[in-house]
Amino acid sequence: MNKPDLSGARTIGEAWLGLRLAFRAARIETADLDARLLAAGVAGLEPHQLITGGDIVLDDDVRARLVDAAGRRLDGMPVHRILGEREFYGLRLGLSQATLEPRPDTETLVDAVLPLVRQVAAAKGSCSIVDLGIGTGAIGLALIAECPQARCLGIDISAEAVETALENARRNDLCERYHAVVGNWLSDVEARFDLIVSNPPYIPTADLALLAREVTEHDPAIALDGGSDGGDAYRAIAAQAADRLEQGGHVALEIGIGQNALVSGIFAGAGFETTGIFADLGGRERVLLFEMATGQRPTVQDF
């Protein structure tokens, strides 16, 4: 393992500088940000406190943990994997080996459907949500945190991911309105929901090898691999969604770059129409919103 030399650092601020220099020398693209997050996280500070608390004496325990954390970053482990948690939509979420690390782009999905969740809750007194392929539980937890009248069922094929999501619900005081179970999309679900949400695996299998090592070596492949064209999960969800929606219900999905036509076509074939397209902060089409086409309630198709 590559490890920086912090033996001469006397304060947390000097250690922070040492990490920055080591990460820059290794040509890590986000060197300065990573150094700030690691130095603060290991020292038990908020990142902005490095400025005001940079003269805190660096004890041997913190030094050793910083050297170890920096070594793992230099060997390709993402910062938030090292710290074991990540912030998402104002929530602190624990990570595990079975969960995808939630990205800021996925906050676009929360932004897109939160007005709809609040509208349904205001009209009905509650809003029922099912989140498919939950990982850390990020999407569902963020929605119910922002709308006290909403409740969410999370479903994931991984038992470890389900336990991680439930623990995140507990640590954010949301467990009374959040439940999670092991399942294969909507296969074993009989309830109906006002909203189906998902950030499913959507990367074409052949493209997985092109991803950064931070992704391929640390995010679970099952949360990334979308099949030959990236559309396998969308086909499964489209085939099941119509019978699991309340009247007037919606489906909201994160998509990959350039997948609008593919995913919209899959859902059109299942009797849905696209009612919203939302771009992420980089201007890329990131979220699609669907509802049943007027006058249609098709039979479930085998895609």
Secondary structure, 3 states (H helix, E strand, C coil): CCCCCCCCCCEHHHHHHHHHHHHHHCCCCCHHHHHHHHHHHHHCCCCCHHHHCCCCECCHHHHHHHHHHHHHHHCCCCHHHHHCEEEECCEEEECCCCCCCCCHHHHHHHHHHHHHHHHHHHHHCCEEEEEECCCCCHHHHHHHHHCCCEEEEEEECCHHHHHHHHHHHHHCCCCCCEEEEECCCCCCCCCCEEEEEECCCCECHHHHHHCCHHHHCCCCHHHCECCCCCCHHHHHHHHHHHHHEEEEEEEEEECCCCCHHHHHHHHHHCCEEEEEEEECCCCCEEEEEEEECCCCCCCCCCC
